Amino acid sequence: MLAKPVFQTNPSTSEHTDSTWLRFSKYELPGLIGQIGSKHFISAIMGAISRSVTPVDVCSLFHYDNASNPSNFGTASRVSNEITRLTAERYASGLGLHDPMRLEINNVLASNSIGVFHLFKERISYAPYRELCFNLTGTLERLSILFKDDRSCYAMSFYRTYHSGLFFRNEVNALSSLSEILSSLVLKHLNVSNLSPAIFNQSVSDDILRKLHDRANNLSAREAEVCKLIMLGHSSESISLKLDLSINTILTYRKRAYTKLNINSQNELFHICLH
C-alpha cells in the first residue's frame, strides 16, 4: 500500500525555522510586498524562497473548488518555462482531478487552518498523472501550502526536481513555518490584481489527438475524443457528464477505439500517447 502523503495543519518549529523566519522577514518580505499585483509575483515568491529557505525549481498557484478542474493563476520555473507551462496545462485539463491533495482540500475549506501537503511522486497511484506531471518533468516531490478565501481554496506549490534533489526535513519545516505569511501575501495579490485563471492553448490535446490518428487513422471523432479525455485524467463517469452521453455509450466508444488502436488497456493507450 502506498504511504499517505504528509498533511500538516500545525507546522513544527525549531531554531532553524525561527532563523528562516527572521531572514525571510528582514531580507525578502519588503520586496515581495512591493511585487503584490505585479505579473512577476509568482517568480518573486520562488526567488525569495530559494534565497531564504531552500532552492525550488518550480512554483505554481492553483485555485480549487468542488465542481470543476483546478484553475492555474501563475507558474514560475528555473528549469524550463515550456515544460512548466505544459505541465500546468495537463494538470488543469483533467489530471489534477487525480492529485491526492484534492482529498484534503475539503478539510481546509471546513476549518480555519492552513494546510501543508507534502507529496512524493512514488505516492501517486494514478499512472497518467504520475507520468505526465512528475516523471516526464523530472519532478521528485512537491510541497503545497493550502489556504482559502471566503469561497475557495488555493494551493501555492513548490517543486523539487532532479536538478536540486529532495527537500531535507528541516527545509520542509522551515518552508511550512512561512505558510501563514505566504498565504496572506498571495490572497492580497489575488485581490489587488483581480487575476483570471490562465487560458491554455490546445497544444496538449492536439498532440494526443495527432498521436491517436497516427496510430489509427480510422478513429471517429467521438472515439478519439473519449481517448483524449481518458489521457487527461477523466473517468468514464466524468466523460459521460462532459459529453452528455450515457456511460454505456462511452464504454462502447472506448472499446471501438481500443480495437482500432490494437490495444487492450489504458496503460497501452498511455504508452501510445507518450511516445
C-alpha positions as CSV (number, residue, x, y, z in Angstrom):
1,M,0.0,0.0,0.0
2,L,1.3,3.5,-0.8
3,A,2.2,5.6,2.1
4,K,-0.2,8.5,2.9
5,P,1.2,11.9,1.9
6,V,2.1,14.2,4.7
7,F,-0.6,16.7,5.7
8,Q,0.2,19.2,8.4
9,T,-2.0,21.9,10.0
10,N,0.4,23.0,12.6
11,P,3.9,23.1,11.1
12,S,6.7,22.3,13.6
13,T,9.0,25.0,14.8
14,S,12.7,24.8,15.6
15,E,15.8,27.0,15.8
16,H,16.2,26.6,12.1
17,T,12.6,27.7,11.3
18,D,13.0,30.6,13.6
19,S,16.1,31.8,11.8
20,T,14.4,31.3,8.5
21,W,11.5,33.5,9.6
22,L,13.9,36.2,10.7
23,R,15.9,36.1,7.5
24,F,12.7,36.0,5.3
25,S,11.1,38.9,7.1
26,K,14.2,41.0,7.1
27,Y,15.5,40.4,3.6
28,E,12.7,39.1,1.4
29,L,9.3,40.3,2.8
30,P,9.7,44.0,1.8
31,G,10.5,43.1,-1.8
32,L,7.5,40.7,-2.0
33,I,5.2,43.3,-0.7
34,G,6.4,45.6,-3.5
35,Q,5.6,42.9,-6.1
36,I,2.0,42.4,-5.0
37,G,-0.2,42.9,-8.0
38,S,2.7,42.5,-10.4
39,K,2.9,39.9,-13.2
40,H,6.2,38.8,-11.7
41,F,4.7,38.0,-8.2
42,I,5.0,34.2,-8.6
43,S,8.6,34.5,-9.8
44,A,9.3,36.8,-6.9
45,I,7.9,34.2,-4.4
46,M,10.1,31.5,-5.9
47,G,13.2,33.7,-5.7
48,A,12.5,34.7,-2.1
49,I,12.1,31.1,-1.0
50,S,15.1,29.9,-2.9
51,R,17.3,32.6,-1.3
52,S,15.9,32.4,2.3
53,V,14.9,28.8,2.7
54,T,15.9,26.3,0.0
55,P,16.2,26.2,-3.7
56,V,12.9,25.4,-5.5
57,D,12.8,24.6,-9.2
58,V,9.1,25.4,-10.0
59,C,6.4,27.4,-8.2
60,S,2.7,27.3,-9.1
61,L,-0.5,28.8,-7.8
62,F,-3.8,26.9,-8.4
63,H,-7.4,27.5,-7.4
64,Y,-9.7,24.7,-6.5
65,D,-13.4,24.2,-5.9
66,N,-15.6,21.2,-5.6
67,A,-17.2,21.4,-9.0
68,S,-14.5,21.7,-11.6
69,N,-10.9,21.2,-12.7
70,P,-8.3,23.3,-10.9
71,S,-7.5,26.7,-12.4
72,N,-4.0,28.0,-12.7
73,F,-3.2,31.5,-11.5
74,G,0.5,31.5,-12.3
75,T,3.7,29.5,-12.6
76,A,7.4,30.2,-12.5
77,S,10.3,27.9,-13.3
78,R,14.1,28.0,-13.2
79,V,14.2,24.7,-15.1
80,S,12.1,25.1,-18.3
81,N,9.3,27.5,-18.7
82,E,7.8,25.5,-21.6
83,I,7.8,22.2,-19.6
84,T,6.2,24.1,-16.7
85,R,3.5,25.5,-18.9
86,L,2.7,22.2,-20.4
87,T,2.6,20.5,-17.0
88,A,0.2,23.2,-15.7
89,E,-2.0,22.7,-18.8
90,R,-2.1,18.9,-18.3
91,Y,-3.0,19.4,-14.6
92,A,-5.7,22.0,-15.3
93,S,-7.1,19.9,-18.2
94,G,-8.1,17.0,-16.0
95,L,-5.1,15.2,-14.5
96,G,-5.3,17.5,-11.4
97,L,-8.5,15.6,-10.6
98,H,-6.3,12.7,-9.5
99,D,-4.0,14.7,-7.3
100,P,-4.0,13.1,-3.8
101,M,-4.1,16.6,-2.3
102,R,-7.6,17.1,-3.5
103,L,-8.8,14.7,-0.8
104,E,-7.5,17.2,1.8
105,I,-9.0,20.3,0.3
106,N,-12.4,19.9,1.9
107,N,-10.6,19.7,5.3
108,V,-9.1,23.1,4.7
109,L,-12.3,24.6,3.4
110,A,-14.2,23.3,6.5
111,S,-11.8,24.8,9.0
112,N,-9.8,28.0,9.6
113,S,-6.5,26.1,9.3
114,I,-3.7,26.5,6.7
115,G,-2.6,23.1,5.4
116,V,0.8,22.0,4.3
117,F,0.7,18.9,2.0
118,H,3.9,17.1,1.0
119,L,3.7,14.8,-2.0
120,F,6.4,12.4,-3.4
121,K,6.0,11.0,-6.9
122,E,6.1,7.4,-5.6
123,R,2.9,8.1,-3.6
124,I,0.9,8.9,-6.7
125,S,-1.3,5.9,-7.6
126,Y,-2.8,7.2,-10.8
127,A,-0.2,6.4,-13.5
128,P,-1.0,9.1,-16.1
129,Y,-0.8,11.9,-13.6
130,R,2.4,10.5,-12.1
131,E,4.0,10.0,-15.6
132,L,2.9,13.3,-17.2
133,C,3.2,15.7,-14.3
134,F,6.2,14.2,-12.4
135,N,8.3,11.6,-14.3
136,L,8.4,13.5,-17.6
137,T,9.3,16.7,-15.9
138,G,11.9,15.1,-13.6
139,T,9.9,16.2,-10.6
140,L,10.7,14.4,-7.3
141,E,8.4,16.0,-4.8
142,R,6.0,18.9,-4.2
143,L,5.3,20.9,-1.0
144,S,2.0,22.7,-1.2
145,I,0.6,25.4,1.1
146,L,-3.2,25.2,1.2
147,F,-5.3,28.2,2.2
148,K,-8.7,29.8,1.4
149,D,-10.6,32.9,1.0
150,D,-14.4,33.3,1.6
151,R,-15.3,30.9,-1.2
152,S,-12.5,28.8,-2.5
153,C,-9.2,27.0,-1.7
154,Y,-5.8,27.7,-3.2
155,A,-2.5,25.9,-3.3
156,M,0.9,27.6,-3.6
157,S,3.2,24.7,-4.5
158,F,7.0,24.4,-4.5
159,Y,8.6,21.6,-6.6
160,R,11.9,20.0,-6.5
161,T,13.3,18.1,-9.5
162,Y,16.4,16.0,-10.1
163,H,18.2,19.4,-10.6
164,S,18.1,20.1,-6.9
165,G,17.3,16.8,-5.3
166,L,14.9,16.1,-2.4
167,F,14.0,18.5,0.3
168,F,15.6,17.9,3.7
169,R,13.2,17.6,6.6
170,N,14.4,20.9,8.2
171,E,13.8,22.7,4.9
172,V,10.3,21.3,4.8
173,N,9.7,22.5,8.3
174,A,11.2,25.9,7.6
175,L,9.1,26.4,4.5
176,S,6.0,25.2,6.4
177,S,6.7,27.8,9.1
178,L,6.2,30.5,6.4
179,S,2.8,29.2,5.4
180,E,0.7,31.9,7.1
181,I,2.6,34.9,5.8
182,L,2.9,33.4,2.3
183,S,-0.9,32.7,2.1
184,S,-1.6,36.2,3.3
185,L,0.7,37.6,0.6
186,V,-0.9,35.5,-2.2
187,L,-4.5,36.4,-1.2
188,K,-3.6,40.1,-1.1
189,H,-2.0,39.7,-4.6
190,L,-5.1,38.0,-5.9
191,N,-7.4,40.7,-4.5
192,V,-5.3,43.6,-5.8
193,S,-4.5,42.1,-9.3
194,N,-8.0,40.8,-9.9
195,L,-6.5,37.9,-11.8
196,S,-8.3,35.5,-14.0
197,P,-7.2,31.9,-14.5
198,A,-4.7,31.2,-17.2
199,I,-6.2,30.2,-20.5
200,F,-4.1,27.4,-22.1
201,N,-3.9,26.7,-25.8
202,Q,-4.8,23.3,-27.2
203,S,-1.2,22.0,-27.6
204,V,-1.5,19.0,-25.3
205,S,-4.9,18.0,-26.6
206,D,-3.8,18.4,-30.2
207,D,-0.7,16.3,-29.6
208,I,-2.7,13.5,-28.1
209,L,-5.2,13.5,-31.0
210,R,-2.4,13.6,-33.5
211,K,-0.7,10.5,-32.0
212,L,-4.0,8.7,-31.8
213,H,-4.8,9.3,-35.5
214,D,-1.2,8.5,-36.5
215,R,-1.8,5.1,-34.9
216,A,-5.3,4.6,-36.3
217,N,-6.5,7.0,-39.0
218,N,-10.0,5.4,-39.0
219,L,-10.8,6.6,-35.5
220,S,-14.1,8.5,-35.4
221,A,-14.1,12.0,-33.8
222,R,-16.0,10.6,-30.8
223,E,-13.7,7.7,-30.3
224,A,-10.7,10.0,-30.4
225,E,-12.3,12.4,-28.0
226,V,-13.0,9.7,-25.5
227,C,-9.4,8.5,-25.6
228,K,-8.1,12.1,-25.3
229,L,-10.2,12.6,-22.2
230,I,-9.0,9.3,-20.7
231,M,-5.4,10.6,-21.2
232,L,-6.3,13.9,-19.5
233,G,-7.4,12.0,-16.4
234,H,-11.2,11.8,-16.8
235,S,-13.1,8.7,-15.6
236,S,-15.8,7.1,-17.7
237,E,-18.4,8.9,-15.4
238,S,-16.6,12.2,-15.9
239,I,-16.5,11.8,-19.7
240,S,-20.2,10.8,-19.7
241,L,-21.1,14.1,-18.0
242,K,-18.7,16.2,-20.1
243,L,-20.0,14.8,-23.4
244,D,-23.6,14.4,-22.2
245,L,-23.7,10.7,-23.2
246,S,-24.5,7.6,-21.3
247,I,-21.9,5.5,-19.6
248,N,-22.7,2.6,-21.9
249,T,-22.1,4.8,-24.9
250,I,-18.8,6.0,-23.6
251,L,-17.7,2.4,-22.9
252,T,-18.7,1.5,-26.5
253,Y,-16.7,4.3,-28.0
254,R,-13.7,3.2,-25.8
255,K,-14.0,-0.4,-26.9
256,R,-14.2,0.5,-30.6
257,A,-11.2,2.9,-30.2
258,Y,-9.1,0.2,-28.5
259,T,-9.9,-2.3,-31.2
260,K,-8.8,0.2,-33.9
261,L,-5.7,1.1,-32.0
262,N,-5.0,-2.6,-31.5
263,I,-4.6,-2.2,-27.7
264,N,-6.4,-3.8,-24.7
265,S,-5.7,-1.4,-21.8
266,Q,-5.4,2.1,-20.6
267,N,-1.7,1.5,-20.0
268,E,-1.2,0.7,-23.7
269,L,-3.2,3.9,-24.6
270,F,-0.9,5.8,-22.2
271,H,2.2,4.4,-24.0
272,I,0.9,5.4,-27.4
273,C,0.2,9.0,-26.4
274,L,3.5,9.5,-24.6
275,H,5.9,8.2,-27.2
